[in-house]
Amino acid sequence: MVAALVLIKADTDKVGSLAQALTSIDGVQEVFSVAGRWDLVAIVRVRNNEDLATVVTDRIRKLPDIAGSETMIAFRTYSKRELEAGFSLGVED
């Protein structure tokens, strides 16, 4: 599994409609409206790098109303849920 964060600058007054369009793309798991330099952050999870290239280049970046983007590929994923599951494997109280 490959995960990436896509930081997106939206055209003025298009944040809401662009966020909705992003959520309809296969591989986009979540979209956050954020404050700061970027307007939206899309979390993408796909099987491999080729699928990531397709989602980001062929689908996300071709949406209208995107003024710019930057993609960060995740090397590792850390979450409380996964850490707790790892510690509970085979351990009985």
C-alpha positions in Angstrom: 0.0 0.0 0.0 1.3 3.5 -0.9 0.1 6.6 0.9 0.5 10.2 -0.1 -0.7 13.6 1.0 -1.6 15.9 -1.8 -1.5 19.6 -0.8 -3.8 21.7 -3.0 -4.2 25.4 -3.7 -7.7 26.0 -5.0 -9.1 28.9 -7.1 -10.9 31.5 -5.0 -14.4 30.4 -3.9 -14.0 26.9 -5.3 -12.7 25.1 -2.2 -16.0 23.3 -1.3 -16.8 22.1 -4.8 -13.2 21.0 -5.4 -13.2 19.1 -2.1 -16.4 17.3 -3.2 -14.9 16.4 -6.6 -11.8 15.0 -4.9 -13.8 12.7 -2.7 -15.3 11.1 -5.8 -11.9 9.9 -7.1 -11.0 6.3 -6.3 -8.0 6.2 -4.0 -8.7 9.5 -2.3 -9.6 8.4 1.2 -10.2 11.8 2.9 -10.1 15.5 2.1 -9.4 18.2 4.7 -10.0 21.9 4.3 -7.1 23.6 6.0 -5.8 27.0 7.0 -2.4 28.3 5.7 -0.6 28.2 2.4 -2.7 25.3 1.1 -6.5 25.1 0.9 -7.1 21.4 0.9 -5.2 18.2 1.8 -6.2 15.0 0.2 -5.1 11.7 1.7 -4.5 9.1 -1.1 -4.0 5.4 -0.5 -3.5 3.0 -3.4 -1.8 -0.3 -4.2 1.4 0.9 -5.8 3.3 3.8 -7.3 1.8 3.4 -10.7 -1.7 3.7 -9.2 -0.5 6.8 -7.3 0.8 8.4 -10.5 -2.6 7.8 -12.2 -4.6 9.2 -9.3 -2.5 12.3 -8.8 -1.5 13.1 -12.4 -4.4 11.8 -14.4 -7.2 12.6 -12.0 -6.5 15.1 -9.3 -4.3 17.5 -11.2 -6.7 17.6 -14.1 -9.6 18.8 -12.0 -10.7 22.4 -12.8 -10.1 25.0 -10.1 -6.7 23.7 -8.9 -4.2 26.6 -8.9 -1.3 24.4 -7.6 -0.4 21.2 -5.8 2.4 19.4 -4.1 2.5 15.7 -3.4 4.3 14.1 -0.4 4.7 10.3 -0.5 4.6 8.6 2.9 7.5 6.2 3.7 5.9 4.9 6.9 2.6 5.2 8.6 2.3 5.7 12.3 -1.1 5.7 14.1 -2.3 5.0 17.6 -4.6 2.3 16.3 -1.9 0.4 14.5 0.5 0.7 17.5 -2.1 -0.6 19.9 -2.9 -3.5 17.6 0.7 -4.5 17.3 1.2 -4.6 21.1 -1.9 -6.7 21.6 -0.9 -9.5 19.2 -0.8 -12.8 21.0 -0.8 -11.2 24.5 -3.5 -12.3 26.9 -4.2 -10.6 30.2 
